[in-house]
Amino acid sequence: MVLRQAVQLFSNNPAIPAHKHRAEVDNMLTTFCFFLAVFILLLLSTMERTRQLSAQARIPREAPRTSPMGSALAYIVGVAGGIYLSLSLLVDFLEIKLPPRVSVWGMELEPLAAVAITLALLQPFLLGLIRYIRRYDKGISLW
């Protein structure tokens, strides 16, 4: 129904050439199909996850184990979130004007989010460097 109305809207407009009518309809159809596929995938994924959880609930288990990768990702996301909130409060308090978006390797990102993710990813390496310096060079005081 919506697609039929779109075709009628474009075909009745004399300002739009005939070859662009088909391109607009194809673009709308592609967008509709994409979102329909995402919705179906989300629905199937939710159903499968529910099935897995109900099957796991029937099996008696010991304490659940977390994987080191999962724990590390949760830690990095938590650190990035904390850094983002701190930077956001600092920028608001100091009334610093930032651009709404920055381009990093062709991706448009919010500047504070890009800085927070970068710092969160570098944090384990910086801590390792500080530990290395403290262990092997007792003469330098970082704090």
C-alpha positions in Angstrom: 0.0 0.0 0.0 2.7 2.5 1.0 4.8 1.4 -2.1 1.8 1.9 -4.4 1.3 5.4 -2.9 4.9 6.2 -3.4 4.8 5.1 -7.1 1.7 7.3 -7.6 3.3 10.2 -5.9 6.4 10.0 -8.1 4.6 9.2 -11.3 2.2 12.2 -10.9 5.0 14.7 -10.4 6.0 16.1 -13.8 9.2 17.7 -12.3 10.8 14.3 -11.8 12.0 12.5 -15.0 10.6 9.1 -15.6 13.9 7.2 -15.1 14.2 8.7 -11.6 10.7 7.4 -10.7 12.0 3.8 -10.9 15.2 4.6 -9.0 13.3 6.2 -6.1 10.9 3.2 -5.9 13.9 0.8 -6.1 15.6 2.7 -3.3 12.5 2.6 -1.1 12.0 -1.1 -1.8 15.6 -1.8 -0.9 15.3 0.1 2.3 12.0 -1.7 3.2 13.6 -5.1 2.4 16.6 -4.3 4.6 14.6 -3.3 7.6 12.3 -6.3 7.1 15.3 -8.6 7.0 16.7 -7.0 10.2 13.4 -7.4 11.9 13.1 -11.1 10.9 16.6 -11.8 12.0 16.0 -10.0 15.3 12.9 -12.1 15.8 14.6 -15.4 15.0 17.6 -14.5 17.1 15.3 -13.8 20.1 13.4 -17.0 19.6 16.6 -19.0 19.4 18.1 -17.3 22.5 14.9 -18.0 24.4 15.1 -21.6 23.4 18.7 -21.9 24.5 18.0 -20.3 27.9 15.0 -22.5 28.6 17.1 -25.6 27.7 19.9 -24.4 30.0 17.4 -23.8 32.8 16.4 -27.5 32.7 20.1 -28.7 33.1 21.4 -28.5 36.7 24.7 -26.7 36.7 27.4 -25.4 39.0 28.2 -21.8 39.2 28.4 -20.1 35.7 31.8 -19.4 34.3 32.6 -16.2 32.5 35.1 -16.3 29.7 38.2 -14.1 29.9 37.2 -12.4 26.6 33.8 -11.6 27.8 35.1 -10.2 31.1 37.7 -8.1 29.2 35.1 -6.7 26.8 32.8 -5.8 29.7 35.7 -4.1 31.5 36.7 -2.1 28.4 33.1 -1.0 27.8 32.8 0.0 31.4 36.0 2.0 31.4 35.0 3.7 28.1 31.6 4.6 29.6 33.2 6.1 32.7 35.7 8.1 30.6 32.8 9.3 28.4 30.7 10.5 31.3 33.7 12.3 32.9 34.7 14.0 29.7 31.1 15.0 29.0 30.8 16.6 32.5 34.1 18.3 32.0 33.1 19.7 28.6 29.8 20.9 30.0 31.3 22.5 33.0 34.0 24.3 31.1 31.6 25.1 28.3 34.0 23.9 25.6 32.5 24.0 22.1 33.2 20.7 20.2 32.3 19.8 16.7 29.2 17.5 16.5 31.1 14.9 14.5 34.6 13.9 13.6 35.8 11.7 10.8 38.1 8.8 11.7 39.1 6.4 8.9 35.9 7.3 7.0 33.6 6.9 10.0 31.7 9.8 11.5 31.9 9.7 15.3 31.1 11.9 18.2 34.4 13.4 19.4 33.9 12.5 23.1 33.0 8.9 22.2 36.1 8.6 20.0 38.4 9.9 22.7 36.7 7.7 25.4 37.1 4.5 23.3 40.7 5.4 22.4 41.6 6.0 26.0 39.8 2.8 27.2 41.7 0.8 24.6 45.1 2.3 25.5 44.5 2.1 29.3 45.7 -1.5 29.7 48.9 -0.8 27.8 49.6 2.4 29.7 49.1 0.5 33.0 51.5 -2.1 31.8 54.1 0.5 30.9 53.7 2.2 34.3 54.1 -1.2 36.1 57.2 -1.9 33.9 58.8 1.4 34.8 58.1 1.0 38.5 59.5 -2.5 38.5 62.7 -1.9 36.7 63.5 1.7 37.4 63.0 2.5 41.1 64.6 6.0 40.7 61.8 7.5 38.6 58.6 8.5 40.4 55.5 9.0 38.3 53.4 10.2 41.2 
